[in-house]
Amino acid sequence: MSRILVIDDDEAICNSVKSILEKEGYEVDTSLSGESGIEKVKSANYDLVYLDIHMPGMGSLDTFRAIRAIKKDAKVCVITAMADEHMTEYLLLIKEGAIDKIVRKPVFRDALLKITGELMGGGGMKKKILIIDDDEMIREAFKSVLKEFNYDLDFAKTAKEVEGLFRRGKYNLIFLDLALPDGDGGKILTELRLKDKDTKICVMSGYLSRLGNLLAPHNQAVVNTIFCMKPISREEIIKITKGAIES
C-alpha cells in the first residue's frame, strides 16, 4: 500500500486530505509542523510528501532540505493557497527539487486524487480486494490464484471482521460468501451498499436459491453486484477480478 505524509499546520487541512486519500486506499500520516514531519520521515518510508508552503516555526524550504537529507529522492509536492507573497518560496522549492505541481487550498477531492494519481505513477497504489468467506480452503484458493497479480488482498471469515476492515478504506472489489457463521451475507451486502454504492461485489454461494432470493425487484443492494456459484474455478476468479478491476 502506498504511504503518504501530509505536513500542514492547519489540522483541518490535514484531516481533510487524510480522509480523501484513505478512502482511496492510501495509507496517510499527518504532521502539524516541519519538525514533527521530519521525525516521521526518519521513522517511515513515504512514497509522497505533501508540504504546506507557509508554516510557523521551521519553514517549508528548511523542512524540504531536511527531508531530502534523510531521503535524497524524496517525492515532495507543495500544498498551498498560493498567495503572491509565497511565490518566492515556491520557486525556491522547485529549484531545489520539489515537484512542479500544486495542490491548492481549499482542497478539492477530484483535484487532489488526480495529482496524487499522477505522482504515484497512474494511481500508485495496489488495487484492493476483500475476500469474505469462512471456509479456509476458499480463502487459500483466492490467495493462491491472485498472488501472481499486483493486488492488495484482505480476508475476513466473519461479519464482525468485515466491519473492522471496511472502516480502513475503500475496496475495488469484494468477494462475499452468503453463508457466514455470525451473519447473513444478504444483510451484509445491503449494509455494504449503504456505505458504498460503487464498489463491485461478487456474491458467492453453493446454493442457487440463495442467490435468487437477492434478485427481488428494485433491490438496490444488487447494483454493481455479480453473482457466481461455488465452487468457483481459477479461471472464473481471474475473469471476474479482471473485469471488475479494469472496467
Buried (B, 14 or more C-beta within 10 A) or exposed (E): EBBBBBBBBBEEBBEBBBEBBBBBBBBBBBBBBBBBBBBBBEEEEBBBBBBBBBBEEBBBBEBBBBBBEEBEEBBBBBBBBBEEEBEEBBEEBEEEBBBEBBBBBEBEBEEBBEBBBBBBEEBBBBBBBBBBBBBEEBBEBBEEBBEEBEBBBBBBBBBEBBEEBBEBBBBBBBBBBBBBEEBEBBEBBBBBBEEBEEBBBBBBBBEEEBBEEBEEEEBEBBEBBBBBEBEBEEEBBBEBBEEBBEE
